[in-house]
Every structure is written in structure tokens, then in C-alpha cells.
């Protein structure tokens, strides 16, 4: 069985594919933050999701198997 990753408990491979596509990365990242109850991180993800955050998110997903956590509060 594949190891679970950050996007909704999906497998690592599916999460990387979702992270590669900018629109799905932006949406999945925003929904994930909203599910975690991190409203400020959700707003930051909505505003800056298509820029540097997407690239850093992709790099983090590939190397550490977790999406970027800007705010851990």
C-alpha cells in the first residue's frame, strides 16, 4: 500500500501529480488549509498560490513529501 501524503490523504504519486498542475495545486492547497482551520494561511494561499508558493510547494512535495506550511499556528 502506498504511503499517504498531504493532499487529502492521497498517495504520494497522486499528490505530486496534483502539485505539478498549478490550478489543482492552488485549489488543493487552499482547501487543505481551510480543512485545517488555518484561515490566514488559506487567504495567503488564495492570494499568492500561483506565484512563488506554487514553486516552493512543488519542490517540498517532491523532496519532503509534504506541502509547504507557511503558518504552523
C-alpha distances in whole Angstrom, upper triangle without the diagonal:
4,7,9,12,16,17,16,13,11,9,11,12,13,15,17,18,19,21,23,24,27,28,24,24,27,26,23,24,27,25,23,26,28,25,25,29,30,33,34,31,31,34,34,31,33,36,34,31,32,34,33,30,28,28,27,24,23,24,22,19,19,20,19,16,18,21,24,26,30,31,29,32
4,6,9,13,14,14,11,9,6,7,9,10,12,13,15,16,17,19,21,24,24,21,20,24,23,20,21,24,23,20,23,25,23,23,27,27,30,32,28,28,31,31,27,30,32,31,27,28,30,29,26,24,25,24,21,19,20,19,15,15,16,15,12,15,17,21,23,26,28,26,29
4,7,10,12,12,9,8,6,6,9,11,11,13,15,16,16,19,21,23,24,21,19,22,22,18,19,22,21,18,21,23,21,20,24,25,28,29,25,25,29,28,25,28,30,29,26,27,28,27,24,23,23,22,19,18,18,16,13,14,14,13,10,12,15,18,20,23,24,23,26
4,7,9,9,5,5,5,6,9,10,9,12,14,14,15,17,19,21,22,18,17,20,19,15,16,19,17,14,17,19,17,17,21,21,24,26,22,22,26,25,22,25,27,26,23,25,26,25,22,21,21,20,17,17,18,15,12,14,15,13,9,10,13,16,17,21,22,20,23
4,6,8,5,6,5,5,9,9,7,9,12,11,11,15,17,18,19,15,14,16,16,12,13,16,15,12,15,17,15,15,19,19,22,23,19,19,22,22,19,21,24,22,19,21,22,21,18,17,18,16,13,13,14,12,9,11,12,10,6,7,9,12,14,17,19,18,20
4,6,6,7,8,8,11,10,7,10,12,11,10,14,15,16,17,13,11,13,13,10,9,12,11,8,11,13,12,12,15,15,18,19,15,15,19,18,15,18,21,19,16,19,20,19,16,15,16,15,11,12,14,11,8,12,13,11,7,6,6,10,11,14,15,15,17
4,6,6,8,9,11,9,6,9,11,8,9,13,13,14,14,10,9,11,10,7,8,10,9,7,10,12,11,12,15,15,17,19,15,14,18,18,14,16,19,18,15,17,19,19,16,14,16,15,12,12,15,13,10,13,15,13,10,9,8,11,13,16,17,17,19
4,5,9,11,13,10,9,12,13,11,12,16,16,17,16,13,12,14,12,8,10,12,9,7,11,12,9,11,14,15,17,20,17,15,19,19,16,18,21,21,18,20,22,22,19,17,20,19,15,16,18,16,14,16,18,16,13,12,11,15,15,18,18,18,20
4,7,9,11,10,9,12,14,13,14,17,18,19,19,15,15,17,15,12,13,15,13,10,14,15,12,13,17,18,20,22,19,18,22,22,19,21,24,24,21,23,25,24,21,19,21,20,16,17,19,16,13,16,17,15,12,11,12,15,16,19,20,19,21
4,7,8,6,6,10,11,10,12,15,16,18,17,14,13,16,15,11,13,16,14,12,16,17,15,16,20,20,23,24,21,20,23,23,20,22,25,24,20,22,24,24,21,19,20,20,16,16,18,16,13,14,17,15,11,12,13,16,18,21,22,21,24
4,6,5,6,9,10,11,12,14,16,18,19,15,15,18,17,14,15,19,17,15,18,20,18,19,23,23,25,27,23,23,26,25,22,24,27,25,22,23,25,24,21,19,20,20,16,15,17,15,12,12,15,14,10,11,13,17,19,22,24,23,26
4,6,5,6,9,10,10,12,15,17,18,15,14,17,17,14,15,18,18,15,18,21,19,19,23,23,25,26,22,22,25,24,21,23,26,24,20,21,23,22,19,17,17,17,14,12,13,12,8,9,11,10,7,9,11,15,17,20,22,22,25
4,5,5,6,9,10,11,13,16,17,14,14,17,18,15,16,20,19,17,20,23,22,22,26,25,27,28,25,24,27,26,22,24,26,24,21,21,23,22,20,17,17,17,15,12,14,14,10,9,12,13,10,12,13,17,20,23,25,25,28
4,5,5,6,9,10,11,14,15,11,11,15,15,12,14,17,16,15,18,20,19,20,24,24,25,26,23,22,25,24,20,22,24,23,19,20,22,22,19,16,17,18,14,13,15,15,11,11,15,15,11,12,13,17,19,22,24,24,27
4,5,5,6,9,10,12,13,10,9,12,12,9,11,14,14,12,15,17,17,17,21,20,22,23,19,19,21,21,17,19,21,20,16,17,19,18,16,13,14,14,11,10,12,11,8,9,12,12,9,9,9,13,15,18,20,21,23
4,5,5,6,9,11,13,11,9,13,14,12,12,16,16,15,17,20,20,20,23,22,24,24,21,20,23,21,18,20,22,19,16,16,17,17,15,12,12,13,10,7,10,10,6,7,10,11,8,10,10,13,16,19,21,22,25
4,5,5,7,10,11,9,9,13,13,12,13,16,17,16,19,21,21,22,25,24,25,26,22,21,23,22,19,20,22,20,16,16,18,18,16,13,13,15,12,10,12,13,10,10,14,15,12,13,13,16,19,21,24,25,28
4,6,6,8,9,6,6,9,10,8,10,13,13,13,16,17,17,19,21,21,22,23,19,18,20,19,15,16,19,17,14,14,16,17,14,11,13,14,11,9,13,13,10,11,15,15,12,12,11,14,17,19,21,22,25
4,6,7,9,7,5,8,10,8,9,12,13,13,15,17,18,18,21,20,21,21,17,16,18,17,13,15,17,15,11,11,13,13,11,8,9,10,7,6,9,10,7,9,12,13,11,10,9,11,14,16,19,20,23
4,6,9,8,7,10,12,12,12,15,17,16,18,21,21,22,25,23,24,24,20,19,21,19,16,17,19,16,13,12,13,13,12,9,9,11,9,6,10,11,9,10,13,15,13,13,12,14,17,19,22,23,26
4,6,6,6,9,10,11,12,14,15,16,18,20,21,22,24,23,23,23,20,19,20,19,15,16,17,15,12,10,13,14,13,9,11,13,11,9,13,15,13,13,17,18,16,16,14,16,19,20,23,25,27
4,6,5,6,9,10,10,12,14,15,16,18,20,21,23,21,21,21,18,16,17,16,12,12,14,12,8,7,9,11,10,7,9,12,10,9,13,14,13,15,18,19,17,16,14,15,17,18,21,23,25
4,5,5,6,8,10,11,12,14,16,17,18,20,21,20,20,20,17,15,16,15,12,11,13,12,9,8,11,14,12,9,12,15,13,12,16,17,16,17,21,21,19,18,15,16,18,19,21,24,26
4,5,5,6,8,10,10,12,14,15,16,18,20,19,19,20,17,15,16,16,12,12,15,14,10,10,14,15,13,10,13,15,12,12,15,16,14,16,19,19,17,16,13,15,17,19,21,22,24
4,6,5,6,8,10,10,12,14,15,16,18,17,18,18,14,13,15,14,10,11,13,12,8,9,11,12,10,7,10,11,8,8,12,12,11,13,16,16,14,12,10,11,14,15,18,19,22
4,6,5,6,9,10,11,12,14,16,17,15,15,15,12,10,11,11,7,7,10,9,5,7,10,11,9,7,11,12,10,11,14,14,13,16,19,19,17,15,11,12,14,14,16,18,20
4,5,5,6,8,10,11,12,14,15,15,14,15,13,10,12,12,9,8,12,12,9,10,13,15,12,11,14,15,12,14,17,17,15,18,21,20,18,16,13,14,15,16,18,19,21
4,5,5,6,9,10,10,12,14,14,15,16,13,11,13,14,10,11,14,14,10,12,15,16,13,11,14,15,11,12,16,15,13,16,18,17,15,13,10,12,13,15,16,18,19
4,6,5,6,9,10,11,13,11,12,13,10,8,11,10,7,9,12,11,8,11,13,13,10,9,12,12,9,11,14,13,11,15,17,16,14,11,8,9,10,11,13,14,16
4,5,5,6,9,10,11,10,9,11,8,5,8,9,6,6,10,10,8,11,14,15,11,11,15,15,12,14,17,16,15,19,21,19,17,14,11,12,12,12,13,15,16
4,5,5,6,9,10,10,10,13,10,8,11,12,9,10,13,14,12,15,17,18,15,14,18,18,14,16,19,18,16,20,22,20,18,15,13,14,13,15,15,16,17
4,5,5,6,9,9,11,13,10,8,12,13,10,12,15,15,13,16,18,18,14,14,17,16,13,15,18,15,14,18,19,17,15,12,10,11,11,13,13,13,14
4,5,5,6,5,7,9,6,5,9,10,8,10,13,14,12,16,17,17,13,14,17,16,13,16,18,16,15,19,20,18,17,13,11,11,9,10,10,10,11
4,5,5,6,6,9,8,6,9,11,10,11,14,15,14,17,19,20,16,17,20,19,17,19,22,20,19,23,24,22,20,16,14,14,13,13,12,13,13
4,5,8,9,12,11,9,13,15,13,14,17,18,17,20,22,22,19,19,22,21,18,20,22,20,19,22,24,21,19,16,14,15,14,15,14,14,14
4,6,9,11,10,9,13,14,13,15,18,18,17,21,22,22,18,19,22,20,17,20,22,19,18,22,23,20,18,14,13,14,11,13,11,10,10
4,6,9,9,8,11,13,13,14,17,18,18,21,23,23,19,20,23,22,19,22,24,21,21,25,26,23,21,18,16,16,13,14,11,11,10
4,6,5,6,9,10,10,12,14,15,15,19,20,20,16,18,21,19,17,20,22,19,20,23,24,21,20,17,14,13,10,10,8,9,8
4,5,5,6,9,10,10,12,14,14,18,19,20,16,18,21,20,18,22,24,21,22,25,26,24,23,19,17,15,13,12,10,12,10
4,5,5,6,9,10,11,12,13,17,17,17,15,17,20,18,17,21,22,20,21,25,26,23,23,19,16,14,12,10,8,11,10
4,5,5,6,9,10,10,11,14,15,15,11,14,17,15,13,17,19,17,17,21,22,20,19,16,13,11,8,7,6,9,9
4,5,5,6,9,10,10,13,15,15,12,14,17,16,14,17,20,18,18,22,23,21,20,17,13,12,11,10,10,12,12
4,5,5,6,9,9,13,14,15,13,14,18,17,16,19,21,20,21,24,25,24,23,20,16,15,13,11,11,14,14
4,5,5,6,7,11,11,12,9,12,15,14,13,17,18,17,18,22,23,22,21,18,14,12,11,9,10,13,14
4,6,5,5,8,10,11,8,9,12,12,11,14,16,15,16,19,20,19,19,15,12,10,10,9,11,14,15
4,6,5,8,10,12,10,11,15,15,14,16,19,18,19,22,24,23,22,19,15,14,14,13,14,17,18
4,6,8,9,11,10,11,15,15,15,17,20,19,20,23,25,24,24,21,17,15,15,13,15,18,19
4,6,6,7,6,8,11,12,12,14,16,16,17,20,22,21,21,18,15,13,14,12,14,17,19
4,6,7,5,6,9,10,9,11,14,14,15,17,19,19,18,16,12,11,13,12,14,17,19
4,7,7,6,8,11,10,11,14,15,16,18,20,20,20,18,14,14,16,15,18,21,23
4,5,6,7,9,10,11,13,15,16,18,19,20,20,18,15,13,15,14,17,20,23
4,5,5,6,8,10,11,12,14,16,17,17,18,16,13,11,13,12,16,19,21
4,6,5,6,8,10,10,12,14,15,15,16,13,10,8,10,9,13,15,18
4,6,5,6,9,10,10,12,14,15,15,13,10,9,12,12,16,18,21
4,5,5,6,9,10,11,12,14,14,13,11,10,13,13,17,19,22
4,5,5,6,8,10,11,11,12,11,8,7,10,11,14,16,20
4,6,5,6,9,10,10,10,8,5,5,9,10,14,15,18
4,5,5,6,9,10,9,9,7,9,12,14,17,19,22
4,5,5,6,8,9,9,9,9,13,14,18,19,22
4,6,5,5,6,6,6,6,10,12,15,16,19
4,6,6,4,5,5,8,11,14,17,17,20
4,6,6,8,9,11,15,17,20,20,24
4,6,8,10,11,14,17,20,20,23
4,5,8,9,12,15,17,17,20
4,7,10,12,16,18,17,20
4,7,9,12,14,13,17
4,6,9,12,12,15
4,6,9,10,13
4,6,6,10
4,7,9
4,6
4
